[in-house]
Amino acid sequence: MGGPVTLLGGLTGADAMAAQVQRYRARRRMIDFMAATWNGGPGAPFIVGRHTLGICAALDRAIAQLKRGVSTYMLIRVPFRHGKSLAVSTYFPSFALGHLHGLDPDIMLVGCDASLAVGFSREAQAIVSSDEYGRLFPGVRINRKYTGSEEWGMDGSRGKLRAVGFESKRMTGRGATILIPDDWCGSREEAESPTIRDARWDGLRNNLMTRRAPVSIVAIVGTPWHIDGVQERILKEMKGNPEFPQFETISYPARTARPDGTWEYLFPERFGEKWYREMYATLTPYEAAGLLDVNPVAASGNMASRLWFLRVPAPPTGTVVKDVRYWDCAATAKRTSDYTASGRVLKYNDGKECIAGITLDRINYAQIGDAMLAQARTDGRQTEIWIEFEKGSMGLIGPAELARPLIGEGYTVMLCKRPTGPKHTIWNGMLTAAWQMHGRGAGMPIVDGPNVDGFLANVDAAPSPAHDDDLDAVSGAHNAVNGLLESEAAVGGGMRMQVR
């Protein structure tokens, strides 16, 4: 009956069928298209991370929506060096020019300056000119009349690809079926400039969004450098104006916390843990919040950072050797007064610590005892209760009265002198412990709860937060579990109460 039948490119039988299936998928799915046309060069294999899969799936959904006549708006937030621009600004335009060839797509690539966008354009041209692209999309090739890097088109299609800068005037009279603004900012200096931030925001609103076709895809790509940057302004506008285009946020931070307090890094297939740790050590916490955690914060305080703390749903497992809830009591419940705050800290046999709870209330002195007793019943009898008192004999009377009901129910109560001195010296031990745990690749665990956001905001604002009572209480608990508090003579009355 003769030899084997040649089906595709010299391949026979099962190999040819497999190649046909791969090309069928590559014509329809971004991730398969990238794999088929990858041109990273010798020694640069196509490496896929979970963010690569997520971004490609989102782009596939956007194409499907476009075919149905529905527009898509996306904010793609990924750390630097993770391939976001390669996927969205280079491979996606190439894929769209072939997959949507009959729809005449106009594609506009936008960079913080035109040279960045032109670079993406040249890389897309190289992909479209490749042999494998020609096999995937036969007859789809670059129109030799339009081969410039800033603007080029395809044979048999009215659609074109254009590369411009955010503030370019070359957009007038041109439209975009697919609009890809990539990296509104090129440096920290630009990110910190209000003038540049305003100009890029105006450029997006006036020069770019006005170029959209009636049905379009807008994929804004970048690392969020600043809390007042283009992406953050979009998020703010969405909240305040329901008529504003509603963007889907596709966000992949460089690391996420595991339940055991360690870090899971985003792209271990390419970067090892050492690389990520070095990056976090190279950048300040303020810089890392945007460039790595893709969640920029305000540059307010300069003493500490919320990044030193790791939010967890429950305390890590392990052997707890010391468990303390420390109370810092306010004298009144006035709206302008201090809060009555408490912080609970666990210390483990390996020396690590966990902030296991924070309370913060404006209550009068008569209500504090009830609050302490209710919290003690929640924490359990293994938790020692520490209450501050002012120096001098009269300062003991109030805390001693607060302690009596607790002791009557079997709780261990310690009374300790309120620390004195500058606040930064009072908080230094707790913040240093958190910084050291952060430097080892995680952070001090803090059990999530209603007062955690306020505590972390105060950490960022230190040494001058709006209120410092929660910092005082958690620092007191840290000092207590580490045996750092000053001792005093015992209070009598035959009750199981100690003053230390």
RAZI-V52090 format. One record per pair of residues at least 6 apart in sequence whose ideal C-beta (glycine too) atoms are under 7 Angstrom apart, sorted by sequence separation. I is the first residue (numbers start at 0). J is the second residue. D is the distance in Angstrom with one decimal. If there is no record, write none. Layout:
I_J_D ; I_J_D
This chain:
5_11_5.7 ; 25_31_4.3 ; 39_45_6.6 ; 65_71_7.0 ; 77_83_4.2 ; 110_116_3.8 ; 126_132_5.9 ; 145_151_4.7 ; 152_158_6.6 ; 163_169_5.3 ; 184_190_4.8 ; 189_195_4.8 ; 211_217_6.7 ; 237_243_5.5 ; 256_262_6.6 ; 257_263_5.5 ; 288_294_5.8 ; 289_295_3.5 ; 346_352_5.3 ; 388_394_4.6 ; 406_412_5.5 ; 436_442_5.5 ; 445_451_5.9 ; 464_470_6.8 ; 478_484_5.3 ; 490_496_5.6 ; 4_11_6.7 ; 24_31_4.0 ; 25_32_4.7 ; 64_71_4.9 ; 109_116_5.7 ; 133_140_6.8 ; 145_152_4.2 ; 152_159_4.3 ; 163_170_5.9 ; 223_230_4.9 ; 236_243_4.8 ; 288_295_5.4 ; 329_336_5.5 ; 345_352_6.6 ; 388_395_5.2 ; 405_412_5.2 ; 418_425_5.0 ; 436_443_4.7 ; 457_464_3.7 ; 3_11_4.4 ; 7_15_4.2 ; 10_18_5.8 ; 37_45_4.1 ; 75_83_6.0 ; 96_104_6.7 ; 108_116_4.4 ; 151_159_6.6 ; 223_231_6.4 ; 237_245_5.9 ; 254_262_4.4 ; 255_263_5.2 ; 264_272_6.0 ; 279_287_5.5 ; 282_290_6.3 ; 288_296_4.5 ; 329_337_4.2 ; 344_352_5.7 ; 345_353_4.6 ; 362_370_6.2 ; 489_497_5.8 ; 490_498_5.5 ; 3_12_5.9 ; 6_15_3.6 ; 95_104_5.5 ; 150_159_6.0 ; 151_160_5.8 ; 221_230_6.5 ; 237_246_6.5 ; 254_263_6.5 ; 282_291_6.9 ; 329_338_6.0 ; 375_384_6.0 ; 433_442_6.6 ; 457_466_6.7 ; 461_470_6.9 ; 489_498_5.4 ; 8_18_6.9 ; 21_31_6.9 ; 25_35_3.9 ; 61_71_3.9 ; 141_151_6.1 ; 142_152_4.6 ; 254_264_5.2 ; 329_339_4.7 ; 344_354_5.8 ; 345_355_5.2 ; 360_370_6.5 ; 388_398_4.4 ; 402_412_4.3 ; 433_443_3.9 ; 457_467_6.5 ; 488_498_6.2 ; 7_18_5.3 ; 34_45_5.5 ; 95_106_6.4 ; 108_119_5.1 ; 142_153_5.8 ; 150_161_4.9 ; 219_230_6.5 ; 253_264_6.6 ; 254_265_6.6 ; 264_275_4.9 ; 285_296_6.5 ; 328_339_5.1 ; 344_355_6.7 ; 387_398_7.0 ; 432_443_6.3 ; 487_498_4.3 ; 7_19_5.9 ; 33_45_6.5 ; 61_73_6.8 ; 75_87_6.2 ; 108_120_5.8 ; 141_153_6.2 ; 142_154_4.9 ; 149_161_6.8 ; 161_173_6.3 ; 253_265_5.2 ; 279_291_6.5 ; 342_354_6.6 ; 343_355_4.4 ; 386_398_4.4 ; 402_414_6.8 ; 457_469_6.2 ; 487_499_6.8 ; 22_35_6.9 ; 128_141_6.4 ; 140_153_6.9 ; 149_162_5.2 ; 233_246_5.9 ; 252_265_6.8 ; 278_291_6.2 ; 285_298_5.1 ; 327_340_5.0 ; 343_356_4.3 ; 371_384_6.8 ; 457_470_5.6 ; 486_499_4.4 ; 21_35_6.6 ; 92_106_4.9 ; 127_141_5.9 ; 139_153_6.2 ; 140_154_5.4 ; 145_159_6.7 ; 148_162_6.6 ; 251_265_5.7 ; 165_180_6.9 ; 326_341_4.7 ; 342_357_5.3 ; 386_401_6.0 ; 399_414_6.9 ; 454_469_4.8 ; 484_499_6.1 ; 57_73_6.1 ; 92_108_6.7 ; 183_199_4.5 ; 325_341_6.3 ; 358_374_6.3 ; 386_402_6.3 ; 398_414_5.2 ; 453_469_6.6 ; 124_141_6.7 ; 324_341_5.4 ; 325_342_5.5 ; 341_358_4.6 ; 165_183_6.1 ; 288_306_6.4 ; 340_358_6.5 ; 287_306_6.3 ; 324_343_4.2 ; 340_359_5.0 ; 395_414_6.7 ; 450_469_6.5 ; 88_108_5.8 ; 284_304_3.1 ; 323_343_6.9 ; 54_75_6.1 ; 254_275_6.3 ; 323_344_5.8 ; 338_359_4.9 ; 339_360_5.3 ; 384_405_5.8 ; 30_52_6.2 ; 253_275_6.0 ; 284_306_4.5 ; 338_360_6.4 ; 180_203_6.4 ; 322_345_5.4 ; 338_361_5.8 ; 339_362_5.6 ; 30_55_4.1 ; 321_346_4.2 ; 336_361_6.7 ; 29_55_3.9 ; 203_229_5.7 ; 319_345_5.0 ; 320_346_5.7 ; 384_410_5.6 ; 386_412_6.7 ; 388_414_5.5 ; 390_416_5.8 ; 50_77_5.7 ; 121_148_5.1 ; 124_151_6.6 ; 180_207_6.0 ; 319_346_6.9 ; 320_347_6.6 ; 334_361_6.8 ; 384_411_6.8 ; 120_148_5.1 ; 319_347_5.9 ; 320_348_5.2 ; 339_367_5.6 ; 383_411_4.8 ; 384_412_4.9 ; 385_413_4.6 ; 386_414_5.5 ; 387_415_6.2 ; 388_416_6.4 ; 389_417_5.7 ; 29_58_5.0 ; 54_83_6.7 ; 120_149_6.9 ; 178_207_6.2 ; 196_225_6.7 ; 200_229_5.7 ; 318_347_6.1 ; 332_361_4.9 ; 380_409_5.8 ; 388_417_6.7 ; 29_59_5.5 ; 89_119_5.3 ; 93_123_4.8 ; 199_229_5.4 ; 317_347_4.5 ; 318_348_4.3 ; 332_362_5.2 ; 371_401_6.2 ; 375_405_5.8 ; 380_410_5.9 ; 383_413_6.0 ; 385_415_5.7 ; 387_417_4.5 ; 28_59_5.9 ; 50_81_6.3 ; 51_82_6.3 ; 55_86_6.5 ; 88_119_4.2 ; 92_123_4.8 ; 96_127_6.3 ; 117_148_4.9 ; 196_227_5.6 ; 314_345_5.8 ; 332_363_4.2 ; 54_86_5.3 ; 117_149_5.9 ; 166_198_6.0 ; 178_210_6.6 ; 196_228_6.2 ; 200_232_5.4 ; 317_349_6.9 ; 331_363_6.3 ; 372_404_5.5 ; 54_87_6.6 ; 58_91_5.4 ; 62_95_7.0 ; 89_122_4.4 ; 93_126_4.2 ; 178_211_6.1 ; 341_374_6.6 ; 364_397_6.9 ; 368_401_5.0 ; 372_405_6.2 ; 89_123_5.4 ; 93_127_5.3 ; 165_199_5.1 ; 190_224_3.7 ; 330_364_6.3 ; 367_401_6.2 ; 371_405_6.3 ; 51_86_6.3 ; 84_119_6.8 ; 97_132_6.8 ; 175_210_4.8 ; 190_225_4.5 ; 343_378_6.5 ; 375_410_5.1 ; 426_461_6.7 ; 62_98_6.7 ; 90_126_6.7 ; 100_136_6.8 ; 166_202_4.7 ; 170_206_5.2 ; 174_210_5.5 ; 175_211_6.0 ; 176_212_4.8 ; 368_404_6.1 ; 123_160_6.6 ; 165_202_4.2 ; 173_210_6.3 ; 175_212_6.4 ; 178_215_6.3 ; 97_135_6.5 ; 174_212_5.3 ; 177_215_6.8 ; 182_220_6.9 ; 183_221_6.1 ; 190_228_6.6 ; 253_291_4.1 ; 315_353_6.0 ; 97_136_3.6 ; 100_139_5.2 ; 167_206_7.0 ; 176_215_5.5 ; 177_216_4.7 ; 178_217_4.7 ; 179_218_5.1 ; 180_219_5.0 ; 181_220_4.4 ; 182_221_4.6 ; 253_292_6.5 ; 314_353_4.9 ; 328_367_5.5 ; 343_382_6.6 ; 423_462_4.8 ; 120_160_6.2 ; 170_210_5.4 ; 175_215_6.4 ; 181_221_6.3 ; 184_224_4.7 ; 252_292_4.8 ; 422_462_6.0 ; 179_220_6.6 ; 252_293_5.2 ; 314_355_5.2 ; 97_139_4.8 ; 120_162_4.0 ; 252_294_6.8 ; 119_162_6.7 ; 250_293_5.5 ; 184_228_6.4 ; 426_470_5.4 ; 429_473_5.9 ; 117_162_4.6 ; 183_228_6.5 ; 326_371_6.4 ; 422_467_6.1 ; 429_474_4.3 ; 432_477_6.4 ; 116_162_3.8 ; 183_229_4.2 ; 425_471_6.7 ; 428_474_6.7 ; 116_163_5.9 ; 116_164_6.6 ; 426_474_4.8 ; 429_477_3.9 ; 113_162_6.6 ; 260_309_5.9 ; 425_474_5.6 ; 428_477_5.8 ; 113_163_5.8 ; 324_374_6.8 ; 428_478_5.9 ; 113_164_3.9 ; 260_311_6.4 ; 108_160_6.8 ; 112_164_4.7 ; 33_86_6.8 ; 100_153_6.6 ; 103_156_5.1 ; 105_158_5.1 ; 256_309_5.0 ; 258_311_6.5 ; 103_157_4.3 ; 104_158_4.4 ; 105_159_5.8 ; 106_160_4.5 ; 107_161_5.2 ; 108_162_4.7 ; 109_163_5.7 ; 110_164_6.0 ; 111_165_6.0 ; 113_167_6.1 ; 256_310_6.6 ; 258_312_6.9 ; 324_378_5.9 ; 103_158_4.2 ; 109_164_7.0 ; 256_311_6.4 ; 260_315_4.8 ; 428_483_6.5 ; 100_156_5.6 ; 107_163_6.7 ; 109_165_6.0 ; 259_315_5.8 ; 33_90_5.0 ; 96_153_5.7 ; 32_90_6.7 ; 324_382_5.3 ; 322_381_5.4 ; 323_382_6.9 ; 326_385_6.7 ; 328_387_6.7 ; 322_382_4.7 ; 323_383_4.9 ; 324_384_5.7 ; 325_385_4.5 ; 326_386_4.9 ; 327_387_5.6 ; 322_383_6.6 ; 326_387_6.7 ; 29_91_6.5 ; 32_94_4.7 ; 119_181_6.9 ; 323_385_5.7 ; 96_160_6.9 ; 225_289_6.5 ; 231_295_6.7 ; 29_94_5.8 ; 224_289_5.2 ; 223_289_5.1 ; 224_290_6.9 ; 115_182_6.6 ; 222_289_6.8 ; 92_160_5.8 ; 107_175_3.9 ; 222_290_5.5 ; 105_174_5.5 ; 106_175_6.7 ; 226_295_4.5 ; 415_484_4.6 ; 416_485_5.1 ; 105_175_5.3 ; 106_176_6.8 ; 109_179_6.6 ; 223_293_5.6 ; 225_295_5.6 ; 226_296_6.3 ; 415_485_6.7 ; 105_176_4.9 ; 106_177_4.5 ; 107_178_5.1 ; 108_179_5.3 ; 109_180_4.2 ; 110_181_5.7 ; 111_182_5.2 ; 222_293_6.7 ; 224_295_6.7 ; 226_297_5.5 ; 416_487_6.0 ; 26_98_6.6 ; 104_176_4.4 ; 107_179_6.9 ; 109_181_6.6 ; 110_182_6.2 ; 111_183_5.8 ; 223_295_5.1 ; 104_177_5.9 ; 108_181_7.0 ; 111_184_5.8 ; 112_185_6.8 ; 414_487_7.0 ; 111_185_4.3 ; 414_490_6.7 ; 352_432_5.9 ; 95_177_5.8 ; 412_496_5.2 ; 413_497_5.5 ; 414_498_4.2 ; 415_499_5.7 ; 92_177_7.0 ; 351_436_6.6 ; 413_499_5.3 ; 38_125_6.4 ; 38_126_6.4 ; 387_475_6.9 ; 406_494_5.0 ; 354_443_6.6 ; 406_495_5.4 ; 36_126_5.3 ; 354_444_7.0 ; 356_446_6.1 ; 385_475_6.6 ; 406_496_5.4 ; 38_129_6.5 ; 88_179_5.4 ; 352_443_6.0 ; 353_444_4.3 ; 354_445_4.2 ; 355_446_5.2 ; 357_448_6.6 ; 359_450_4.9 ; 399_490_5.2 ; 403_494_6.7 ; 87_179_6.1 ; 354_446_6.7 ; 356_448_6.4 ; 358_450_6.7 ; 36_129_6.0 ; 88_181_4.6 ; 357_450_4.3 ; 87_181_6.9 ; 357_451_6.7 ; 359_453_6.9 ; 385_479_5.1 ; 402_496_5.4 ; 36_131_5.2 ; 395_490_6.2 ; 35_131_5.7 ; 36_132_5.6 ; 84_181_5.4 ; 357_454_5.6 ; 109_207_6.2 ; 35_135_6.4 ; 107_210_6.3 ; 26_135_5.5 ; 359_468_6.7 ; 25_135_5.4 ; 26_136_6.9 ; 359_469_5.6 ; 22_134_6.6 ; 357_469_5.5 ; 22_135_5.7 ; 357_473_6.5 ; 354_473_5.8 ; 302_423_6.2 ; 308_433_5.7 ; 352_477_6.7 ; 307_433_4.0 ; 303_430_4.7 ; 307_434_5.0 ; 342_469_6.7 ; 338_466_6.3 ; 340_468_3.9 ; 352_480_6.8 ; 315_444_5.7 ; 340_469_5.0 ; 344_473_6.7 ; 307_437_4.2 ; 314_444_6.8 ; 338_468_4.2 ; 342_472_3.8 ; 87_218_5.5 ; 306_437_6.5 ; 337_468_5.3 ; 340_471_6.7 ; 341_472_5.2 ; 342_473_3.5 ; 88_220_6.3 ; 309_441_5.5 ; 314_446_6.0 ; 340_472_4.1 ; 344_476_3.8 ; 87_220_4.8 ; 309_442_3.6 ; 311_444_4.6 ; 313_446_6.3 ; 342_475_6.7 ; 343_476_6.0 ; 344_477_5.3 ; 308_442_5.2 ; 309_443_6.6 ; 342_476_4.5 ; 346_480_4.1 ; 307_442_5.4 ; 308_443_5.2 ; 309_444_5.1 ; 310_445_5.9 ; 311_446_6.0 ; 312_447_6.0 ; 84_220_6.2 ; 306_442_6.9 ; 307_443_6.4 ; 309_445_6.8 ; 311_447_6.9 ; 344_480_5.2 ; 83_220_5.5 ; 308_445_4.8 ; 310_447_5.0 ; 310_451_6.5 ; 327_468_5.7 ; 75_218_6.2 ; 79_222_5.4 ; 70_214_5.4 ; 73_217_7.0 ; 75_219_6.8 ; 78_222_6.1 ; 327_471_4.7 ; 69_214_6.8 ; 70_215_5.2 ; 71_216_5.0 ; 72_217_4.8 ; 73_218_4.7 ; 74_219_5.3 ; 75_220_4.7 ; 77_222_7.0 ; 327_472_4.5 ; 68_214_5.3 ; 73_219_6.8 ; 326_472_6.9 ; 76_223_5.6 ; 308_455_6.3 ; 325_472_5.4 ; 327_475_6.4 ; 65_214_6.1 ; 305_455_3.9 ; 325_475_3.7 ; 65_216_5.8 ; 325_476_3.9 ; 324_476_6.5 ; 305_458_5.2 ; 323_476_4.8 ; 76_230_6.6 ; 304_458_6.8 ; 305_459_5.3 ; 325_479_5.7 ; 61_216_4.7 ; 303_458_5.0 ; 304_459_6.3 ; 74_230_5.5 ; 323_479_4.3 ; 323_480_5.1 ; 303_461_5.0 ; 74_233_6.4 ; 300_459_5.2 ; 302_461_4.2 ; 321_480_4.1 ; 299_459_5.8 ; 300_460_4.4 ; 302_462_4.8 ; 299_460_4.9 ; 300_461_4.8 ; 300_462_6.7 ; 296_459_6.2 ; 300_463_6.9 ; 276_440_5.6 ; 272_440_7.0 ; 72_244_4.6 ; 74_246_4.8 ; 76_248_6.8 ; 72_245_6.5 ; 73_246_6.2 ; 76_249_6.9 ; 72_246_4.2 ; 73_247_5.2 ; 74_248_4.8 ; 75_249_4.8 ; 76_250_4.4 ; 77_251_5.0 ; 72_247_6.7 ; 74_249_6.8 ; 78_253_4.6 ; 73_249_5.9 ; 262_440_5.7 ; 261_440_7.0 ; 262_441_5.8 ; 261_441_5.5 ; 260_441_5.1 ; 81_265_6.7 ; 260_444_5.0 ; 81_266_5.6 ; 78_265_6.9 ; 57_249_5.4 ; 54_249_6.4 ; 53_249_6.4 ; 53_251_6.8 ; 50_251_4.0 ; 79_290_6.0 ; 78_290_6.3 ; 78_291_5.1 ; 50_265_6.1 ; 78_293_6.4 ; 50_266_6.9 ; 77_293_6.7 ; 48_265_6.5 ; 76_293_4.2 ; 48_266_4.3 ; 48_268_5.5 ; 47_268_7.0 ; 48_269_6.9 ; 46_268_5.0 ; 46_269_5.1
